Amino acid sequence: MESGPGTLPPFHGDILSVTEFTARIKLLLESSFRSVRVEGEVSNYKLYGASGHRYFSLKDEGAQIRVVLFRGRERHIYGEIRDGQTVVVAGSLGVYEKKGEYQIYAQSVEVRGVGNLLVELERRKQRLAAEGLFDPARKRPLPPFPLRIGIVTSRHGAALRDMVHVARARLPGIGISLAPSLVQGEGAAADIAAALDVLYAHGAADVILVGRGGGSIEDLWAFNEEEVVRAIARSPVPTISAVGHETDFTLADLVADHRAPTPTAAAQMAVPDRVELTDRVSGLALRLRRAEVHEREAARQAWRIAAGKLADPRPLLLGRRYAVTEQAAALLDLVKSSVRERRERAERLGASVLLHSPSAWVSTKRGELAVLLSRAAGSAASGRAKAGASLDVLAGKLSAMDPRAVLTRGYAIAIDRATGRAVRCVGETRPGQALDVHVSDGAFGAVVEERKA
């Protein structure tokens, strides 16, 4: 039998290259399935903005197949494609030879309805919301100065590395407690709930981060399970849900006190930045110094104002004396007409001089000045005391977060003597490696004999 266009060449057990073998498969499949209509549930849907192409998997209970919808076919999408939607894809079967994969090249996509997972998710969401687990009134603020954070995630995932790296970079002295767990697959929900309960029993964490990296709705489903939702709800400390990427959504996001778009963002939310804290303390100290200068200047100004009110009594005395002299002269001029009358008038004038004497007025003003000076000194002392107390509180908090303070509680830092870098995990050590071990009052040398996981 001779081969012709669109037919396979005869095969008699010849040894074929991978390319030749794949070409045979491609020809066979593509010629047999030139036009297909397949119904299934959408999973791992992605739209790439740069190219405009859409990729997703179509699945049912027994199998799944990849689907590609190239840019330009948007007008043949009937409905909105989302993970969990049931759709009918019309197109042709093709083989991607470089990866040895077969997939449907879609010509149109018709949305039929919501998949079983989304139906279950919505039903569970409404039931738990009716119990008040998602009530905004339950949400608690994050602690401004946590001493230790708790993390529930996979020990081997990128999410853990990202959270630890960001937390250590923002505040090197922060304590971290890890309760590792499965984050997808069978048994993951029970494992996550158990890990949370371990952190609750330990009681050292001030805030707890729970999450994982992104994935399909199936990959993230453990965080929609009721036992995980209830475990987060009973946390004695504030919680942050960091499941998937920004567009992913789970019930854990609703029940947690705060939701972070990514695990990295969760660490940024939970741990204060050392640089920002230092700048804040410096700013408060500057404000304190300025306030003290202002108080002193205000006291000086009040004293100047009070002192300015005490007029020089000498001009007044001179005026009074001149008046007395005038009156005395008048008395002498009129003594001839009535000696008795002039004497009485002189007595009245003498009494008037005594009544208007500046000594009483000067005494009153001195008392007022003393009161003003006392009040100014008391106000300045009170301001300095309050500002000093605030500075002592902030200095104490900053000292508590000093990375070196951890060493006084029995911890130690191992430094590779060859590289000068801190040893963060067992994988960074090797037998015979020389280390400098730093403790609270100094350091001593050590040599690695063996590694223990």
TIKOL-984119 format. One record per residue (C-alpha): residue number from 1; residue in three letters; x, y, z. Coordinates in pm, 1 decimal, always signed. Layout:
{NUM, "ala", {X, Y, Z}}
...
This chain:
{1, "met", {+0.0, +0.0, +0.0}}
{2, "glu", {+148.8, +328.7, -107.7}}
{3, "ser", {+132.4, +637.9, +106.5}}
{4, "gly", {-23.5, +952.4, -27.2}}
{5, "pro", {-102.5, +1303.4, +97.0}}
{6, "gly", {-257.6, +1295.3, +441.7}}
{7, "thr", {-175.3, +926.0, +494.1}}
{8, "leu", {+89.4, +765.6, +711.2}}
{9, "pro", {+389.0, +592.8, +550.8}}
{10, "pro", {+402.3, +220.5, +624.0}}
{11, "phe", {+574.5, +120.3, +947.6}}
{12, "his", {+770.8, -204.5, +951.0}}
{13, "gly", {+945.2, -170.3, +1286.3}}
{14, "asp", {+1198.5, +83.9, +1168.6}}
{15, "ile", {+1379.1, +282.6, +1436.8}}
{16, "leu", {+1233.8, +634.3, +1432.7}}
{17, "ser", {+1370.9, +955.1, +1572.8}}
{18, "val", {+1162.9, +1143.2, +1827.9}}
{19, "thr", {+1078.9, +1402.4, +1563.2}}
{20, "glu", {+966.2, +1137.5, +1315.4}}
{21, "phe", {+760.0, +952.3, +1573.4}}
{22, "thr", {+595.1, +1275.2, +1692.6}}
{23, "ala", {+523.2, +1372.6, +1332.7}}
{24, "arg", {+338.4, +1043.0, +1283.8}}
{25, "ile", {+131.8, +1104.6, +1598.2}}
{26, "lys", {+58.7, +1462.9, +1488.3}}
{27, "leu", {-57.3, +1353.4, +1144.4}}
{28, "leu", {-273.8, +1076.0, +1287.5}}
{29, "leu", {-444.3, +1288.6, +1553.7}}
{30, "glu", {-492.0, +1604.5, +1352.7}}
{31, "ser", {-637.7, +1416.8, +1057.1}}
{32, "ser", {-875.3, +1225.4, +1281.8}}
{33, "phe", {-998.8, +1518.6, +1494.4}}
{34, "arg", {-1019.8, +1814.0, +1256.8}}
{35, "ser", {-1342.1, +1937.4, +1411.6}}
{36, "val", {-1442.4, +1864.3, +1772.7}}
{37, "arg", {-1681.3, +1998.5, +2036.2}}
{38, "val", {-1580.5, +1918.4, +2394.1}}
{39, "glu", {-1760.1, +2005.8, +2717.4}}
{40, "gly", {-1583.2, +2035.5, +3051.9}}
{41, "glu", {-1489.2, +2254.7, +3348.1}}
{42, "val", {-1236.8, +2538.4, +3310.3}}
{43, "ser", {-921.0, +2523.3, +3521.0}}
{44, "asn", {-594.9, +2724.7, +3529.7}}
{45, "tyr", {-739.1, +2996.4, +3304.4}}
{46, "lys", {-482.3, +3260.4, +3202.5}}
{47, "leu", {-502.7, +3559.1, +2966.8}}
{48, "tyr", {-161.6, +3694.0, +2863.9}}
{49, "gly", {-189.4, +4067.5, +2805.8}}
{50, "ala", {+120.2, +4098.9, +2588.0}}
{51, "ser", {+11.6, +3837.3, +2332.3}}
{52, "gly", {-362.5, +3836.1, +2392.0}}
{53, "his", {-371.5, +3453.8, +2383.3}}
{54, "arg", {-582.0, +3256.5, +2633.1}}
{55, "tyr", {-478.8, +2923.8, +2785.2}}
{56, "phe", {-673.5, +2690.4, +3012.5}}
{57, "ser", {-745.2, +2326.6, +3088.2}}
{58, "leu", {-1077.6, +2153.1, +3021.0}}
{59, "lys", {-1155.8, +1871.9, +3265.0}}
{60, "asp", {-1416.2, +1638.9, +3404.6}}
{61, "glu", {-1408.4, +1363.7, +3667.3}}
{62, "gly", {-1186.0, +1135.9, +3458.3}}
{63, "ala", {-945.0, +1343.5, +3249.8}}
{64, "gln", {-833.5, +1686.6, +3133.5}}
{65, "ile", {-696.4, +1844.5, +2816.0}}
{66, "arg", {-521.6, +2174.7, +2745.1}}
{67, "val", {-694.4, +2441.8, +2533.0}}
{68, "val", {-546.8, +2737.7, +2343.8}}
{69, "leu", {-758.5, +3028.2, +2217.6}}
{70, "phe", {-546.8, +3263.8, +2009.4}}
{71, "arg", {-592.6, +3638.6, +1989.9}}
{72, "gly", {-850.3, +3745.5, +1733.3}}
{73, "arg", {-1107.5, +3484.5, +1838.7}}
{74, "glu", {-1251.4, +3699.4, +2123.4}}
{75, "arg", {-1573.1, +3762.3, +1933.9}}
{76, "his", {-1639.1, +3388.2, +1944.0}}
{77, "ile", {-1640.2, +3375.9, +2326.0}}
{78, "tyr", {-1998.6, +3352.0, +2449.1}}
{79, "gly", {-1998.3, +3443.8, +2818.5}}
{80, "glu", {-1713.8, +3514.6, +3062.1}}
{81, "ile", {-1447.2, +3247.8, +3098.3}}
{82, "arg", {-1347.6, +3182.5, +3460.4}}
{83, "asp", {-1205.5, +2892.9, +3657.7}}
{84, "gly", {-1486.0, +2658.4, +3756.2}}
{85, "gln", {-1712.8, +2751.3, +3461.8}}
{86, "thr", {-1858.2, +2472.7, +3249.9}}
{87, "val", {-1795.8, +2551.1, +2882.2}}
{88, "val", {-1825.3, +2394.5, +2536.9}}
{89, "val", {-1509.4, +2436.6, +2326.6}}
{90, "ala", {-1528.9, +2400.4, +1947.9}}
{91, "gly", {-1208.4, +2363.5, +1749.0}}
{92, "ser", {-952.7, +2112.8, +1626.5}}
{93, "leu", {-701.1, +1883.5, +1792.3}}
{94, "gly", {-335.0, +1967.6, +1746.6}}
{95, "val", {+3.3, +1841.7, +1863.6}}
{96, "tyr", {+267.6, +2075.6, +2003.7}}
{97, "glu", {+574.1, +1885.9, +1884.8}}
{98, "lys", {+838.1, +2064.7, +2095.0}}
{99, "lys", {+676.1, +1944.6, +2418.0}}
{100, "gly", {+510.1, +1631.3, +2285.6}}
{101, "glu", {+168.4, +1753.1, +2402.5}}
{102, "tyr", {-169.3, +1746.4, +2234.3}}
{103, "gln", {-421.7, +2024.1, +2286.8}}
{104, "ile", {-736.4, +2176.0, +2144.4}}
{105, "tyr", {-694.4, +2484.1, +1926.8}}
{106, "ala", {-1025.0, +2653.7, +2006.8}}
{107, "gln", {-1230.8, +2838.8, +1750.4}}
{108, "ser", {-1510.0, +2929.5, +1993.4}}
{109, "val", {-1595.5, +2894.5, +2362.8}}
{110, "glu", {-1951.4, +2884.4, +2495.1}}
{111, "val", {-2004.4, +2918.9, +2871.8}}
{112, "arg", {-2269.5, +2670.2, +2988.6}}
{113, "gly", {-2278.9, +2725.0, +3364.9}}
{114, "val", {-2090.0, +2738.7, +3691.6}}
{115, "gly", {-1879.3, +2433.5, +3776.9}}
{116, "asn", {-1931.5, +2216.3, +4080.5}}
{117, "leu", {-1645.2, +2370.1, +4278.4}}
{118, "leu", {-1778.7, +2723.3, +4248.9}}
{119, "val", {-2128.7, +2607.7, +4341.1}}
{120, "glu", {-1992.2, +2441.6, +4654.8}}
{121, "leu", {-1778.3, +2747.6, +4733.2}}
{122, "glu", {-2075.2, +2984.4, +4712.5}}
{123, "arg", {-2294.2, +2753.6, +4924.1}}
{124, "arg", {-2024.9, +2724.3, +5191.4}}
{125, "lys", {-1956.8, +3097.9, +5184.7}}
{126, "gln", {-2323.6, +3182.5, +5251.2}}
{127, "arg", {-2353.9, +2930.2, +5534.4}}
{128, "leu", {-2040.8, +3047.6, +5716.8}}
{129, "ala", {-2132.4, +3413.5, +5663.2}}
{130, "ala", {-2468.2, +3346.7, +5828.5}}
{131, "glu", {-2276.9, +3230.1, +6137.5}}
{132, "gly", {-2096.7, +3566.0, +6151.0}}
{133, "leu", {-1748.5, +3431.5, +6077.3}}
{134, "phe", {-1691.2, +3697.4, +5809.9}}
{135, "asp", {-1835.8, +3986.0, +6015.3}}
{136, "pro", {-1614.3, +4299.6, +5984.2}}
{137, "ala", {-1672.0, +4365.1, +6355.0}}
{138, "arg", {-1454.1, +4059.6, +6430.2}}
{139, "lys", {-1151.6, +4204.7, +6251.6}}
{140, "arg", {-863.4, +4304.0, +6479.0}}
{141, "pro", {-586.3, +4555.8, +6405.8}}
{142, "leu", {-231.6, +4432.9, +6356.8}}
{143, "pro", {+12.2, +4490.2, +6645.7}}
{144, "pro", {+239.7, +4786.9, +6565.2}}
{145, "phe", {+552.1, +4631.9, +6723.8}}
{146, "pro", {+534.2, +4248.7, +6710.0}}
{147, "leu", {+819.6, +4059.6, +6872.6}}
{148, "arg", {+741.3, +3729.8, +6695.2}}
{149, "ile", {+535.4, +3624.6, +6393.4}}
{150, "gly", {+391.2, +3279.5, +6325.8}}
{151, "ile", {+382.0, +3129.6, +5973.6}}
{152, "val", {+171.5, +2838.4, +5847.5}}
{153, "thr", {+274.2, +2726.0, +5498.4}}
{154, "ser", {+474.7, +2460.1, +5316.4}}
{155, "arg", {+829.1, +2414.2, +5442.8}}
{156, "his", {+958.4, +2382.6, +5085.1}}
{157, "gly", {+754.1, +2649.9, +4905.7}}
{158, "ala", {+872.5, +2983.4, +4767.5}}
{159, "ala", {+610.7, +3155.8, +4987.4}}
{160, "leu", {+805.9, +3069.1, +5303.2}}
{161, "arg", {+1134.5, +3194.9, +5161.0}}
{162, "asp", {+971.3, +3519.8, +5051.1}}
{163, "met", {+804.5, +3585.3, +5388.2}}
{164, "val", {+1117.7, +3508.6, +5592.5}}
{165, "his", {+1339.3, +3716.7, +5362.3}}
{166, "val", {+1110.4, +4020.8, +5377.8}}
{167, "ala", {+1059.3, +3993.8, +5756.0}}
{168, "arg", {+1433.7, +3969.1, +5827.4}}
{169, "ala", {+1511.2, +4255.2, +5589.3}}
{170, "arg", {+1257.1, +4486.4, +5755.7}}
{171, "leu", {+1340.6, +4393.6, +6115.9}}
{172, "pro", {+1641.1, +4158.9, +6162.6}}
{173, "gly", {+1559.2, +4087.6, +6527.2}}
{174, "ile", {+1201.2, +3968.5, +6465.8}}
{175, "gly", {+1125.8, +3618.0, +6594.5}}
{176, "ile", {+970.4, +3370.2, +6349.5}}
{177, "ser", {+781.8, +3051.6, +6444.2}}
{178, "leu", {+707.4, +2812.7, +6154.5}}
{179, "ala", {+433.5, +2550.5, +6173.6}}
{180, "pro", {+485.1, +2365.6, +5842.0}}
{181, "ser", {+188.6, +2201.3, +5669.5}}
{182, "leu", {+62.7, +2067.1, +5341.3}}
{183, "val", {-98.4, +2339.9, +5132.7}}
{184, "gln", {-276.2, +2136.9, +4864.3}}
{185, "gly", {-403.1, +1789.5, +4797.7}}
{186, "glu", {-564.4, +1529.8, +5018.8}}
{187, "gly", {-528.1, +1598.8, +5389.7}}
{188, "ala", {-401.9, +1955.8, +5338.5}}
{189, "ala", {-697.9, +2120.2, +5515.3}}
{190, "ala", {-658.6, +1907.7, +5828.7}}
{191, "asp", {-282.9, +1970.5, +5825.1}}
{192, "ile", {-329.5, +2349.2, +5801.7}}
{193, "ala", {-582.0, +2350.3, +6088.0}}
{194, "ala", {-349.5, +2138.2, +6304.1}}
{195, "ala", {-53.1, +2367.9, +6232.4}}
{196, "leu", {-258.5, +2669.9, +6337.9}}
{197, "asp", {-357.1, +2497.4, +6662.5}}
{198, "val", {+11.6, +2426.6, +6732.5}}
{199, "leu", {+89.8, +2798.6, +6705.3}}
{200, "tyr", {-207.7, +2884.4, +6927.9}}
{201, "ala", {-87.9, +2639.0, +7193.7}}
{202, "his", {+267.0, +2772.6, +7176.3}}
{203, "gly", {+133.1, +3123.4, +7238.6}}
{204, "ala", {+447.6, +3314.7, +7144.0}}
{205, "ala", {+336.1, +3474.8, +6814.5}}
{206, "asp", {+188.1, +3824.7, +6812.4}}
{207, "val", {+44.9, +3781.7, +6460.0}}
{208, "ile", {+0.0, +3474.2, +6236.6}}
{209, "leu", {+47.2, +3453.8, +5857.3}}
{210, "val", {-119.0, +3163.2, +5675.4}}
{211, "gly", {-100.3, +3102.7, +5300.9}}
{212, "arg", {+84.1, +2974.8, +4995.2}}
{213, "gly", {+171.3, +3076.7, +4639.7}}
{214, "gly", {-76.0, +3098.0, +4354.1}}
{215, "gly", {-241.8, +2815.3, +4165.6}}
{216, "ser", {-567.1, +2688.8, +4023.2}}
{217, "ile", {-890.6, +2675.5, +4218.1}}
{218, "glu", {-817.1, +2309.5, +4286.1}}
{219, "asp", {-467.9, +2389.0, +4418.2}}
{220, "leu", {-607.6, +2650.7, +4657.8}}
{221, "trp", {-913.3, +2451.0, +4762.4}}
{222, "ala", {-773.7, +2353.6, +5103.7}}
{223, "phe", {-810.2, +2718.5, +5208.8}}
{224, "asn", {-1182.3, +2698.8, +5127.5}}
{225, "glu", {-1238.2, +2401.2, +5358.1}}
{226, "glu", {-1456.4, +2462.1, +5662.4}}
{227, "glu", {-1205.2, +2327.1, +5914.8}}
{228, "val", {-941.8, +2577.3, +5795.0}}
{229, "val", {-1190.8, +2865.4, +5810.0}}
{230, "arg", {-1292.1, +2775.7, +6165.3}}
{231, "ala", {-929.5, +2726.8, +6271.4}}
{232, "ile", {-843.1, +3079.5, +6153.3}}
{233, "ala", {-1156.6, +3218.1, +6321.7}}
{234, "arg", {-1051.6, +3086.8, +6665.2}}
{235, "ser", {-706.3, +3244.7, +6654.3}}
{236, "pro", {-624.7, +3433.1, +6977.3}}
{237, "val", {-408.0, +3683.0, +6785.0}}
{238, "pro", {-461.7, +3879.0, +6459.4}}
{239, "thr", {-423.9, +3677.2, +6138.5}}
{240, "ile", {-322.9, +3759.0, +5781.4}}
{241, "ser", {-437.4, +3543.0, +5489.4}}
{242, "ala", {-186.8, +3535.3, +5201.3}}
{243, "val", {-322.3, +3274.0, +4962.6}}
{244, "gly", {-214.2, +3283.0, +4598.4}}
{245, "his", {-173.5, +3596.7, +4393.5}}
{246, "glu", {-371.8, +3920.2, +4405.2}}
{247, "thr", {-653.6, +3788.3, +4184.8}}
{248, "asp", {-697.3, +3461.0, +4376.6}}
{249, "phe", {-974.4, +3437.9, +4636.2}}
{250, "thr", {-1052.0, +3189.1, +4915.2}}
{251, "leu", {-1273.8, +3175.6, +5223.4}}
{252, "ala", {-958.2, +3208.1, +5434.2}}
{253, "asp", {-929.2, +3563.8, +5299.8}}
{254, "leu", {-1276.0, +3645.8, +5435.4}}
{255, "val", {-1233.7, +3503.0, +5784.6}}
{256, "ala", {-880.7, +3634.2, +5850.1}}
{257, "asp", {-839.0, +3972.9, +6017.8}}
{258, "his", {-646.5, +4098.6, +5713.7}}
{259, "arg", {-591.5, +3979.7, +5355.4}}
{260, "ala", {-260.9, +4026.2, +5173.2}}
{261, "pro", {-245.0, +3999.3, +4792.6}}
{262, "thr", {+73.7, +3787.2, +4813.3}}
{263, "pro", {+285.3, +3615.9, +5082.6}}
{264, "thr", {+549.6, +3888.0, +5038.2}}
{265, "ala", {+289.7, +4158.6, +5102.3}}
{266, "ala", {+175.7, +3971.1, +5415.3}}
{267, "ala", {+525.9, +3993.1, +5564.8}}
{268, "gln", {+538.1, +4363.2, +5479.8}}
{269, "met", {+204.8, +4416.9, +5657.1}}
{270, "ala", {+302.0, +4221.9, +5969.7}}
{271, "val", {+658.8, +4342.0, +6032.3}}
{272, "pro", {+747.6, +4711.1, +6083.5}}
{273, "asp", {+1039.2, +4856.9, +5890.4}}
{274, "arg", {+1346.3, +4921.4, +6108.3}}
{275, "val", {+1443.0, +5226.0, +5899.2}}
{276, "glu", {+1095.6, +5378.3, +5933.3}}
{277, "leu", {+1099.7, +5322.4, +6311.2}}
{278, "thr", {+1441.0, +5485.3, +6342.8}}
{279, "asp", {+1324.9, +5783.4, +6137.6}}
{280, "arg", {+1012.7, +5811.3, +6352.6}}
{281, "val", {+1209.4, +5812.1, +6679.3}}
{282, "ser", {+1449.0, +6070.5, +6536.2}}
{283, "gly", {+1155.6, +6285.1, +6431.0}}
{284, "leu", {+997.1, +6265.5, +6775.9}}
{285, "ala", {+1326.6, +6353.1, +6941.4}}
{286, "leu", {+1358.6, +6657.4, +6713.8}}
{287, "arg", {+1003.3, +6762.6, +6796.4}}
{288, "leu", {+1082.9, +6726.0, +7166.9}}
{289, "arg", {+1387.7, +6950.3, +7137.9}}
{290, "arg", {+1190.0, +7207.6, +6941.8}}
{291, "ala", {+907.6, +7198.8, +7197.2}}
{292, "glu", {+1154.6, +7255.4, +7480.9}}
{293, "val", {+1310.2, +7551.9, +7299.9}}
{294, "his", {+961.1, +7687.4, +7233.8}}
{295, "glu", {+861.0, +7652.6, +7600.6}}
{296, "arg", {+1173.3, +7834.5, +7716.4}}
{297, "glu", {+1119.7, +8114.1, +7467.3}}
{298, "ala", {+753.7, +8144.1, +7568.6}}
{299, "ala", {+857.1, +8173.2, +7934.3}}
{300, "arg", {+1112.3, +8441.1, +7849.0}}
{301, "gln", {+850.9, +8629.4, +7647.2}}
{302, "ala", {+599.9, +8612.0, +7933.6}}
{303, "trp", {+863.6, +8746.6, +8169.2}}
{304, "arg", {+943.3, +9032.4, +7930.5}}
{305, "ile", {+574.3, +9119.3, +7900.9}}
{306, "ala", {+528.9, +9114.3, +8278.4}}
{307, "ala", {+845.0, +9315.9, +8334.9}}
{308, "gly", {+734.0, +9570.4, +8076.1}}
{309, "lys", {+417.3, +9638.5, +8274.7}}
{310, "leu", {+626.2, +9765.7, +8572.7}}
{311, "ala", {+677.1, +10129.9, +8476.7}}
{312, "asp", {+968.0, +10331.5, +8625.9}}
{313, "pro", {+823.8, +10510.3, +8935.4}}
{314, "arg", {+1074.8, +10796.2, +8925.7}}
{315, "pro", {+887.9, +11014.2, +8672.4}}
{316, "leu", {+574.5, +10969.8, +8878.5}}
{317, "leu", {+758.4, +11071.3, +9194.7}}
{318, "leu", {+902.7, +11374.0, +9023.8}}
{319, "gly", {+559.4, +11475.9, +8905.3}}
{320, "arg", {+413.7, +11439.0, +9248.7}}
{321, "arg", {+696.3, +11637.5, +9403.3}}
{322, "tyr", {+647.5, +11915.9, +9150.7}}
{323, "ala", {+278.6, +11929.0, +9235.3}}
{324, "val", {+361.5, +11950.4, +9605.9}}
{325, "thr", {+606.8, +12231.1, +9538.1}}
{326, "glu", {+343.2, +12422.7, +9341.6}}
{327, "gln", {+90.3, +12377.2, +9614.4}}
{328, "ala", {+340.5, +12487.8, +9875.2}}
{329, "ala", {+408.3, +12804.4, +9677.4}}
{330, "ala", {+37.4, +12866.8, +9648.9}}
{331, "leu", {+4.3, +12822.1, +10021.7}}
{332, "leu", {+274.3, +13078.7, +10081.9}}
{333, "asp", {+100.9, +13326.1, +9850.3}}
{334, "leu", {-230.6, +13282.4, +10032.5}}
{335, "val", {-98.9, +13259.5, +10390.4}}
{336, "lys", {-168.3, +13628.2, +10446.3}}
{337, "ser", {-535.7, +13595.4, +10373.0}}
{338, "ser", {-606.4, +13284.0, +10573.3}}
{339, "val", {-333.1, +13101.0, +10765.3}}
{340, "arg", {-574.3, +12848.3, +10904.1}}
{341, "glu", {-727.3, +12770.3, +10565.6}}
{342, "arg", {-385.7, +12720.4, +10409.0}}
{343, "arg", {-279.8, +12478.4, +10681.1}}
{344, "glu", {-587.2, +12261.6, +10631.0}}
{345, "arg", {-532.8, +12265.2, +10255.5}}
{346, "ala", {-170.0, +12162.7, +10304.1}}
{347, "glu", {-281.5, +11870.0, +10520.6}}
{348, "arg", {-526.9, +11758.8, +10252.0}}
{349, "leu", {-255.5, +11778.2, +9989.0}}
{350, "gly", {-16.3, +11579.3, +10208.5}}
{351, "ala", {-280.3, +11306.5, +10254.7}}
{352, "ser", {-332.6, +11298.8, +9878.3}}
{353, "val", {+38.8, +11246.5, +9822.6}}
{354, "leu", {+39.8, +10953.9, +10064.6}}
{355, "leu", {-269.0, +10801.8, +9901.4}}
{356, "his", {-111.1, +10809.7, +9554.0}}
{357, "ser", {+228.7, +10682.4, +9664.8}}
{358, "pro", {+376.6, +10435.3, +9402.0}}
{359, "ser", {+508.6, +10195.7, +9666.9}}
{360, "ala", {+180.2, +9998.9, +9694.1}}
{361, "trp", {+146.4, +9978.3, +9314.3}}
{362, "val", {+506.5, +9857.4, +9277.9}}
{363, "ser", {+449.8, +9588.8, +9543.2}}
{364, "thr", {+138.5, +9458.9, +9361.0}}
{365, "lys", {+317.8, +9434.8, +9029.7}}
{366, "arg", {+608.8, +9248.5, +9188.7}}
{367, "gly", {+364.3, +8987.3, +9321.3}}
{368, "glu", {+206.1, +8944.4, +8978.0}}
{369, "leu", {+551.2, +8900.9, +8821.7}}
{370, "ala", {+644.4, +8632.5, +9073.6}}
{371, "val", {+321.5, +8439.2, +8996.3}}
{372, "leu", {+382.4, +8458.7, +8619.4}}
{373, "leu", {+743.1, +8342.4, +8652.6}}
{374, "ser", {+634.0, +8050.1, +8873.5}}
{375, "arg", {+367.8, +7941.9, +8623.7}}
{376, "ala", {+612.4, +7965.8, +8330.8}}
{377, "ala", {+871.9, +7753.5, +8511.9}}
{378, "gly", {+610.1, +7491.4, +8604.8}}
{379, "ser", {+476.0, +7473.8, +8248.9}}
{380, "ala", {+826.0, +7427.9, +8105.0}}
{381, "ala", {+910.4, +7155.0, +8358.5}}
{382, "ser", {+582.4, +6969.8, +8289.7}}
{383, "gly", {+639.8, +6985.2, +7912.2}}
{384, "arg", {+993.4, +6852.4, +7949.0}}
{385, "ala", {+874.3, +6570.6, +8177.5}}
{386, "lys", {+598.7, +6458.2, +7935.7}}
{387, "ala", {+829.6, +6471.2, +7635.3}}
{388, "gly", {+1101.8, +6284.7, +7823.0}}
{389, "ala", {+854.9, +6011.7, +7925.7}}
{390, "ser", {+740.4, +5965.8, +7562.5}}
{391, "leu", {+1102.5, +5945.6, +7448.2}}
{392, "asp", {+1181.4, +5685.7, +7718.0}}
{393, "val", {+885.2, +5469.0, +7603.8}}
{394, "leu", {+992.5, +5483.6, +7238.5}}
{395, "ala", {+1354.8, +5416.1, +7331.2}}
{396, "gly", {+1244.3, +5113.8, +7533.0}}
{397, "lys", {+1043.7, +4975.5, +7239.6}}
{398, "leu", {+1334.6, +5030.3, +7003.7}}
{399, "ser", {+1569.1, +4857.6, +7248.1}}
{400, "ala", {+1328.8, +4562.3, +7272.9}}
{401, "met", {+1348.6, +4518.1, +6895.6}}
{402, "asp", {+1727.5, +4547.1, +6885.7}}
{403, "pro", {+1860.9, +4233.2, +6707.7}}
{404, "arg", {+2133.0, +4200.6, +6971.5}}
{405, "ala", {+1871.8, +4175.9, +7247.0}}
{406, "val", {+1774.7, +3832.7, +7118.3}}
{407, "leu", {+2117.6, +3702.0, +7223.1}}
{408, "thr", {+2048.2, +3782.4, +7590.5}}
{409, "arg", {+1755.5, +3537.2, +7584.3}}
{410, "gly", {+1976.4, +3237.8, +7511.8}}
{411, "tyr", {+1996.6, +3256.0, +7134.3}}
{412, "ala", {+2319.7, +3255.2, +6934.1}}
{413, "ile", {+2434.0, +3351.3, +6584.0}}
{414, "ala", {+2676.3, +3127.8, +6393.8}}
{415, "ile", {+2906.6, +3309.9, +6147.6}}
{416, "asp", {+3099.1, +3125.2, +5877.6}}
{417, "arg", {+3460.0, +3222.1, +5950.8}}
{418, "ala", {+3558.2, +3189.0, +5584.0}}
{419, "thr", {+3281.5, +3404.1, +5436.0}}
{420, "gly", {+3174.2, +3615.8, +5731.9}}
{421, "arg", {+2807.7, +3533.1, +5659.7}}
{422, "ala", {+2549.4, +3412.2, +5911.7}}
{423, "val", {+2450.9, +3045.1, +5891.7}}
{424, "arg", {+2071.3, +3045.5, +5845.5}}
{425, "cys", {+2002.0, +2674.7, +5797.1}}
{426, "val", {+2166.3, +2331.1, +5824.7}}
{427, "gly", {+2210.3, +2321.1, +5447.5}}
{428, "glu", {+2467.0, +2602.4, +5470.2}}
{429, "thr", {+2702.4, +2395.6, +5689.6}}
{430, "arg", {+2955.1, +2121.7, +5610.7}}
{431, "pro", {+3170.2, +1895.9, +5825.7}}
{432, "gly", {+3495.4, +2062.4, +5926.6}}
{433, "gln", {+3354.5, +2411.1, +5867.9}}
{434, "ala", {+3498.4, +2670.2, +6107.9}}
{435, "leu", {+3239.4, +2890.6, +6277.8}}
{436, "asp", {+3236.9, +3185.5, +6516.6}}
{437, "val", {+2940.6, +3151.5, +6754.4}}
{438, "his", {+2823.5, +3486.5, +6894.8}}
{439, "val", {+2635.2, +3494.1, +7227.5}}
{440, "ser", {+2527.0, +3779.1, +7453.4}}
{441, "asp", {+2866.8, +3846.9, +7614.8}}
{442, "gly", {+3106.4, +3761.5, +7332.5}}
{443, "ala", {+3191.9, +3485.6, +7085.0}}
{444, "phe", {+3374.3, +3153.6, +7067.7}}
{445, "gly", {+3500.4, +2928.6, +6788.3}}
{446, "ala", {+3341.9, +2600.1, +6681.2}}
{447, "val", {+3390.6, +2335.2, +6412.8}}
{448, "val", {+3103.3, +2145.2, +6246.9}}
{449, "glu", {+3137.1, +1772.8, +6308.4}}
{450, "glu", {+2813.7, +1654.9, +6147.7}}
{451, "arg", {+2487.4, +1791.4, +6018.2}}
{452, "lys", {+2154.6, +1698.1, +6176.9}}
{453, "ala", {+1828.9, +1776.4, +5995.4}}
